[in-house]
Amino acid sequence: MATRRYLVSGLVQGVSFRAATRQRARELHVDGHARNLADGRVEVIACGGDAALAQLESFLWRGPPHARVERVEMEAVDIQVPAGFGIS
């Protein structure tokens, strides 16, 4: 299991990005959370297998229909993530 932090930029707030990310993460059995940042980005912390995280990252580049993703930054992090996937 790996844990990664993604910072998603573009039109990603107010377009159901976090809810769609939670749905996709749950389908992939990925734990973590998504939250809006004050600067307009969405932060996603995700913990799962490499294949599942690759699929989640692919989704983050697309987002839900009304999102317009411009950039996804990723870094590996060493933090404990509770089970499940939440949004805040």
ABEGO torsion letter per residue (X at the ends): XBBBBBBBBEBABGAGAAAAAAAAAAAAGBBEBBBBBAAGBBBBBBBBBAAAAAAAAAAAAAEBAABBBABBBBBBBBBBBBBEBBBX
